[in-house]
Amino acid sequence: MNLKDDSYVIYMGTQNFTEKHYKDNEGWLKISARGKEFRMTAEQVLNHLLPALAGIKPNLTIKVEHNKEDN
């Protein structure tokens, strides 16, 4: 089973929007609620996730999906 960071997709959002974060061959990619693509560093991904995980922004929801295929 592949447990590397490129085998996960992270969804973050509220009732009104959802952003998608995942890692491809070039690095981390954010797909905005409007479908725009933004390249991100791992630190930027963490800076988006940590406030929601810490409860500072309680209206944000986080969902993580694992791609079960070996990459």
Rosetta constraint file for C-alpha pairs under 8 A:
AtomPair CA 1 CA 68 HARMONIC 6.75 0.50
AtomPair CA 1 CA 69 HARMONIC 7.43 0.50
AtomPair CA 1 CA 70 HARMONIC 6.32 0.50
AtomPair CA 2 CA 7 HARMONIC 6.62 0.50
AtomPair CA 2 CA 68 HARMONIC 7.03 0.50
AtomPair CA 2 CA 69 HARMONIC 7.20 0.50
AtomPair CA 2 CA 70 HARMONIC 5.35 0.50
AtomPair CA 2 CA 71 HARMONIC 6.98 0.50
AtomPair CA 3 CA 7 HARMONIC 6.38 0.50
AtomPair CA 4 CA 8 HARMONIC 7.79 0.50
AtomPair CA 5 CA 23 HARMONIC 6.96 0.50
AtomPair CA 6 CA 22 HARMONIC 6.73 0.50
AtomPair CA 6 CA 23 HARMONIC 4.81 0.50
AtomPair CA 6 CA 24 HARMONIC 6.38 0.50
AtomPair CA 7 CA 23 HARMONIC 7.80 0.50
AtomPair CA 7 CA 66 HARMONIC 5.85 0.50
AtomPair CA 7 CA 67 HARMONIC 5.14 0.50
AtomPair CA 7 CA 68 HARMONIC 7.50 0.50
AtomPair CA 7 CA 71 HARMONIC 7.40 0.50
AtomPair CA 8 CA 22 HARMONIC 6.45 0.50
AtomPair CA 8 CA 23 HARMONIC 7.69 0.50
AtomPair CA 8 CA 64 HARMONIC 6.66 0.50
AtomPair CA 8 CA 65 HARMONIC 5.60 0.50
AtomPair CA 8 CA 66 HARMONIC 4.61 0.50
AtomPair CA 8 CA 67 HARMONIC 5.99 0.50
AtomPair CA 9 CA 20 HARMONIC 6.97 0.50
AtomPair CA 9 CA 21 HARMONIC 5.89 0.50
AtomPair CA 9 CA 22 HARMONIC 4.86 0.50
AtomPair CA 9 CA 23 HARMONIC 7.81 0.50
AtomPair CA 9 CA 64 HARMONIC 5.69 0.50
AtomPair CA 9 CA 65 HARMONIC 5.19 0.50
AtomPair CA 9 CA 66 HARMONIC 6.54 0.50
AtomPair CA 9 CA 67 HARMONIC 7.78 0.50
AtomPair CA 10 CA 20 HARMONIC 5.74 0.50
AtomPair CA 10 CA 21 HARMONIC 4.98 0.50
AtomPair CA 10 CA 22 HARMONIC 6.30 0.50
AtomPair CA 10 CA 62 HARMONIC 7.10 0.50
AtomPair CA 10 CA 63 HARMONIC 5.86 0.50
AtomPair CA 10 CA 64 HARMONIC 4.54 0.50
AtomPair CA 10 CA 65 HARMONIC 6.52 0.50
AtomPair CA 11 CA 18 HARMONIC 6.43 0.50
AtomPair CA 11 CA 19 HARMONIC 5.63 0.50
AtomPair CA 11 CA 20 HARMONIC 4.65 0.50
AtomPair CA 11 CA 21 HARMONIC 6.36 0.50
AtomPair CA 11 CA 61 HARMONIC 7.99 0.50
AtomPair CA 11 CA 62 HARMONIC 5.74 0.50
AtomPair CA 11 CA 63 HARMONIC 5.00 0.50
AtomPair CA 11 CA 64 HARMONIC 6.18 0.50
AtomPair CA 12 CA 18 HARMONIC 5.52 0.50
AtomPair CA 12 CA 19 HARMONIC 5.24 0.50
AtomPair CA 12 CA 20 HARMONIC 6.53 0.50
AtomPair CA 12 CA 49 HARMONIC 7.81 0.50
AtomPair CA 12 CA 60 HARMONIC 6.75 0.50
AtomPair CA 12 CA 61 HARMONIC 5.61 0.50
AtomPair CA 12 CA 62 HARMONIC 4.67 0.50
AtomPair CA 12 CA 63 HARMONIC 6.47 0.50
AtomPair CA 13 CA 17 HARMONIC 5.38 0.50
AtomPair CA 13 CA 18 HARMONIC 4.12 0.50
AtomPair CA 13 CA 19 HARMONIC 5.96 0.50
AtomPair CA 13 CA 60 HARMONIC 5.33 0.50
AtomPair CA 13 CA 61 HARMONIC 5.41 0.50
AtomPair CA 13 CA 62 HARMONIC 6.87 0.50
AtomPair CA 14 CA 18 HARMONIC 6.44 0.50
AtomPair CA 14 CA 59 HARMONIC 6.20 0.50
AtomPair CA 14 CA 60 HARMONIC 5.14 0.50
AtomPair CA 14 CA 61 HARMONIC 6.03 0.50
AtomPair CA 17 CA 33 HARMONIC 5.59 0.50
AtomPair CA 18 CA 32 HARMONIC 7.26 0.50
AtomPair CA 18 CA 33 HARMONIC 5.35 0.50
AtomPair CA 19 CA 30 HARMONIC 6.90 0.50
AtomPair CA 19 CA 31 HARMONIC 5.73 0.50
AtomPair CA 19 CA 32 HARMONIC 4.83 0.50
AtomPair CA 19 CA 33 HARMONIC 5.25 0.50
AtomPair CA 20 CA 30 HARMONIC 5.64 0.50
AtomPair CA 20 CA 31 HARMONIC 5.03 0.50
AtomPair CA 20 CA 32 HARMONIC 6.67 0.50
AtomPair CA 20 CA 33 HARMONIC 7.98 0.50
AtomPair CA 21 CA 28 HARMONIC 6.95 0.50
AtomPair CA 21 CA 29 HARMONIC 5.65 0.50
AtomPair CA 21 CA 30 HARMONIC 4.51 0.50
AtomPair CA 21 CA 31 HARMONIC 6.39 0.50
AtomPair CA 21 CA 45 HARMONIC 7.69 0.50
AtomPair CA 22 CA 28 HARMONIC 5.65 0.50
AtomPair CA 22 CA 29 HARMONIC 5.52 0.50
AtomPair CA 22 CA 30 HARMONIC 6.77 0.50
AtomPair CA 23 CA 27 HARMONIC 5.29 0.50
AtomPair CA 23 CA 28 HARMONIC 4.21 0.50
AtomPair CA 23 CA 29 HARMONIC 5.97 0.50
AtomPair CA 24 CA 28 HARMONIC 6.33 0.50
AtomPair CA 24 CA 29 HARMONIC 7.21 0.50
AtomPair CA 27 CA 39 HARMONIC 7.28 0.50
AtomPair CA 27 CA 40 HARMONIC 7.25 0.50
AtomPair CA 27 CA 41 HARMONIC 7.11 0.50
AtomPair CA 28 CA 39 HARMONIC 5.95 0.50
AtomPair CA 28 CA 40 HARMONIC 5.17 0.50
AtomPair CA 28 CA 41 HARMONIC 6.06 0.50
AtomPair CA 28 CA 42 HARMONIC 6.64 0.50
AtomPair CA 28 CA 45 HARMONIC 7.74 0.50
AtomPair CA 29 CA 37 HARMONIC 6.70 0.50
AtomPair CA 29 CA 38 HARMONIC 5.73 0.50
AtomPair CA 29 CA 39 HARMONIC 4.73 0.50
AtomPair CA 29 CA 40 HARMONIC 5.79 0.50
AtomPair CA 30 CA 37 HARMONIC 5.68 0.50
AtomPair CA 30 CA 38 HARMONIC 5.09 0.50
AtomPair CA 30 CA 39 HARMONIC 6.32 0.50
AtomPair CA 30 CA 40 HARMONIC 6.87 0.50
AtomPair CA 31 CA 35 HARMONIC 5.56 0.50
AtomPair CA 31 CA 36 HARMONIC 5.56 0.50
AtomPair CA 31 CA 37 HARMONIC 4.72 0.50
AtomPair CA 31 CA 38 HARMONIC 6.53 0.50
AtomPair CA 32 CA 36 HARMONIC 5.23 0.50
AtomPair CA 32 CA 37 HARMONIC 6.49 0.50
AtomPair CA 32 CA 38 HARMONIC 7.81 0.50
AtomPair CA 40 CA 44 HARMONIC 5.90 0.50
AtomPair CA 40 CA 45 HARMONIC 6.65 0.50
AtomPair CA 41 CA 45 HARMONIC 6.50 0.50
AtomPair CA 42 CA 46 HARMONIC 6.33 0.50
AtomPair CA 43 CA 47 HARMONIC 6.15 0.50
AtomPair CA 44 CA 48 HARMONIC 6.38 0.50
AtomPair CA 45 CA 49 HARMONIC 6.32 0.50
AtomPair CA 46 CA 50 HARMONIC 5.76 0.50
AtomPair CA 47 CA 51 HARMONIC 7.26 0.50
AtomPair CA 48 CA 52 HARMONIC 7.68 0.50
AtomPair CA 49 CA 53 HARMONIC 6.28 0.50
AtomPair CA 49 CA 62 HARMONIC 7.90 0.50
AtomPair CA 50 CA 54 HARMONIC 5.89 0.50
AtomPair CA 51 CA 55 HARMONIC 6.22 0.50
AtomPair CA 51 CA 56 HARMONIC 5.14 0.50
AtomPair CA 51 CA 57 HARMONIC 5.81 0.50
AtomPair CA 52 CA 56 HARMONIC 6.01 0.50
AtomPair CA 52 CA 57 HARMONIC 5.01 0.50
AtomPair CA 52 CA 58 HARMONIC 6.20 0.50
AtomPair CA 52 CA 59 HARMONIC 7.92 0.50
AtomPair CA 52 CA 60 HARMONIC 5.72 0.50
AtomPair CA 52 CA 61 HARMONIC 7.07 0.50
AtomPair CA 52 CA 62 HARMONIC 7.49 0.50
AtomPair CA 53 CA 62 HARMONIC 7.92 0.50
